[in-house]
Amino acid sequence: MRAEGLWHPRLLHLITGLGHGDLLVVADPGLPVPAGVECVDLVWRRGDPPLGPVLAAVLGELVAERATVAEEAAAPALLAVFGRELAGLPVDRVPHARLKELAGDSRAVVRTGESTPYANVVLHAGVPF
């Protein structure tokens, strides 16, 4: 049993298995998960769990070199989450259609209960050295 950090066993396993350049998506429940891409579904009702705490927990375990979000993401509360949780990371903004393509190249999609439109983040794994 871990004292701190992320406790979800499958999610921890996925994160520790990522290599440099691998993609992990933290998403709202509406993002389609392409066939062949694993989905860790955390949502249990609308809004829960929200994107921010899930993204923070994932980033607490993952060395990320950059993030990608949708150009269409414009809700002030969502932009505040991005600003807070992705601080210090380069953030690419791409059309939502491109973000969905990246999801198809990802190792896994982690679904949150976030109900804000375009609440999706593609994390690009880095290395700690």
C-alpha positions in Angstrom: 0.0 0.0 0.0 1.3 3.4 -1.0 1.2 6.2 1.6 0.8 9.0 -1.0 0.2 9.6 -4.7 -2.0 7.7 -7.0 -3.6 4.5 -5.7 -5.3 3.2 -8.8 -3.4 0.0 -9.6 -4.1 -0.2 -13.3 -3.4 3.5 -13.9 -0.1 3.3 -12.0 0.9 0.2 -14.1 0.2 2.1 -17.3 2.1 5.2 -16.3 5.2 3.2 -15.1 5.1 1.3 -18.4 5.2 4.5 -20.6 8.4 5.2 -22.6 9.7 8.4 -24.0 7.2 9.8 -26.5 4.3 7.6 -25.5 1.0 9.3 -25.2 -1.5 9.2 -22.3 -4.8 11.0 -22.6 -6.8 12.4 -19.7 -10.3 13.1 -21.1 -13.9 14.0 -20.5 -16.4 11.1 -20.8 -17.4 12.1 -24.3 -14.0 11.6 -26.0 -14.3 8.5 -28.2 -11.8 5.8 -27.4 -10.6 4.2 -30.6 -10.6 0.4 -30.8 -7.4 -1.1 -29.5 -6.7 1.8 -27.1 -7.2 0.9 -23.4 -9.7 2.9 -21.4 -9.4 3.5 -17.7 -12.9 4.7 -16.9 -12.9 6.7 -13.6 -16.3 8.4 -14.2 -19.1 7.5 -11.8 -21.4 10.4 -12.4 -21.5 13.7 -14.3 -18.7 15.9 -13.0 -17.0 13.2 -10.9 -14.2 13.0 -10.8 -13.3 16.4 -12.3 -10.4 16.8 -14.7 -8.2 18.9 -12.4 -7.6 16.4 -9.6 -7.2 13.5 -12.0 -4.7 15.4 -14.1 -2.8 16.5 -11.0 -2.6 12.9 -9.7 -1.4 11.6 -13.1 1.2 14.3 -13.5 2.4 13.5 -9.9 3.5 10.1 -11.2 4.4 10.9 -14.9 7.4 12.7 -16.3 5.7 14.7 -19.1 7.6 16.7 -21.7 4.6 18.4 -23.1 0.9 18.5 -23.4 -1.7 18.9 -26.2 -5.1 20.4 -25.8 -7.9 21.4 -28.2 -7.9 24.9 -29.8 -11.7 24.9 -29.1 -11.2 24.7 -25.3 -12.3 28.1 -24.2 -14.3 27.8 -21.0 -12.6 30.0 -18.4 -12.7 27.3 -15.6 -11.1 24.8 -18.0 -8.4 27.2 -19.1 -7.7 27.8 -15.4 -7.3 24.0 -14.8 -4.9 23.8 -17.8 -2.9 26.8 -16.5 -2.6 25.4 -13.0 -2.0 21.7 -13.8 0.1 22.1 -16.9 2.2 25.0 -15.5 5.8 24.5 -16.6 5.0 22.3 -19.6 4.9 23.4 -23.2 1.3 23.2 -24.3 0.4 22.6 -28.0 -3.1 23.7 -29.1 -4.5 21.7 -32.0 -8.0 21.3 -33.6 -10.2 18.9 -31.7 -10.2 16.5 -34.7 -6.4 16.3 -34.5 -6.6 15.7 -30.7 -8.9 12.7 -31.4 -6.4 11.3 -33.8 -3.7 11.6 -31.2 -6.0 9.6 -28.8 -5.8 6.8 -31.4 -2.0 6.8 -31.1 -2.1 6.8 -27.3 -1.4 3.9 -24.9 -4.5 4.6 -22.9 -7.3 7.1 -22.3 -8.2 8.0 -18.7 -11.9 9.1 -18.6 -12.9 11.6 -16.0 -16.4 12.8 -15.2 -15.6 16.3 -16.4 -18.5 17.8 -18.3 -16.9 20.9 -19.7 -16.6 20.8 -23.5 -13.1 19.9 -24.8 -11.8 18.9 -21.4 -9.1 16.6 -22.9 -5.3 16.6 -22.5 -2.8 14.5 -24.3 0.3 14.0 -22.2 3.6 13.2 -24.0 5.8 11.1 -21.8 9.3 12.4 -21.2 12.3 11.0 -19.3 13.7 12.0 -15.9 17.2 12.6 -17.2 
